Amino acid sequence: MNVPSILIVEDDGWLAEQYARVLKSADYKTATVPHAQAAIQAIDEVNPNAIILDVLLTGSTAFALLHELQSYGDTGAIPIILCTNLADELSIEDLKSYGVKRILDKTKMIPDDLVVALRSVL
Amino acid sequence: MGAVVGENEQLLDGLLIDGLPSLVAAAHELKSPLALIRQLSLTLEDGDLSSTTEQKRMLRQISLTSERALRLTSDLTRSVRLSDALFTLEPINPQQLCEDIVHELEPFFNAHGRDFRLASRKHPLLLVANRDLLRRIIMNFSDNALHYAEGDNAVEIQIGSRNSGNTIRMGVRDHGPSLSKNVLGVLRDRLNNAPAAVHARPQSSGLGLYIASQFAEAMNGKIGVIRHRDGSTFYIDLQASRQLSLL
């Protein structure tokens, strides 16, 4: 059985580590990058089944990455889960066309919400 | 896409009310450390960590993140009261001040797997500043660098004299993805005016840098940023003290 591979794009190192810990315990394979530019570079290598994406990143925001991913057929199909402090301000309807399947609020989520969200999109 | 970015920028508007940081801005800045503390605490509560070492590491992360949030709270309070207070400007040895800062922040950097150091200087310098405000500015730059830096290079505090010794520059150099030309322009503009959606630091509204610029102005100083190919240096320029030359 293939283990799903998840790319975590999060510039807070300790939070990224926390996500990876939760996902590994649910038998996902994870790779972590701190910003959008590194995410673009990592996608070919990691070939992720889904991406967990913070919104306010160092340098470009998540929206630049979403735009880039949508420019290619293969990357445009990767489901995105936004994990952000700005969840109250974002609408899943507005972001659906950019591959965003779920929006998790960092200030309200519990660790297992990541696993639940991934299971619902994979 | 434009609409989405527009909404995002709009959300970070209104950071200031009558030139002071708004509650919205403060709340936004505090969300990140609090959200991290919550996630780590929930994991500890669940008891999923079998290793005592890992538990201790997580508790350390919680305490260091709390300290960071408290520093921010303290800076915000100080910023709001800036206009009401009198500040003593005194001759300060920047080397000594920075040694204290390195000593204080080193555990935070080490916990992130990063080195933090002060570039050594042969000749002593003396500048005119308020010790508390200057300390807060360098702490802010250092915190910014910690979250921005990549790779194995240390974050370094550098001190030097300029303008024939009339100005002392204290900078914090990081190695990370270079600021884009556009971001740099916006940042410079914001540093000279008011904060907005300038993400010099992850999850940041630019408020920390704005507060630093306010503190600098209160000491007749100026902050700025130098863009390098492999990172950036945030700095403050302050007037040199003439006391040293009189000795």
Interface residues (C-beta under 8 A of the other chain):
Chain A: D11 D12 G13 W14 L15 Q18 R21 V22 S25 P34 H35 Q37 D54 V55 L56 L57 T58 G59 S60 T61 F63 L66 H67 N85 L86 E89 L90 D94 L95 Y98 K106 T107 M109 I110 P111
Chain B: M1 A3 V4 V5 E7 N8 L11 H28 K31 S32 L34 A35 L36 R38 Q39 L40 L42 T43 D46 D48 Q61 T65 H112 G113 H147 Y148 E150 G176 P177 L179 S180 V183 H199 R201 P202 Q203 S204
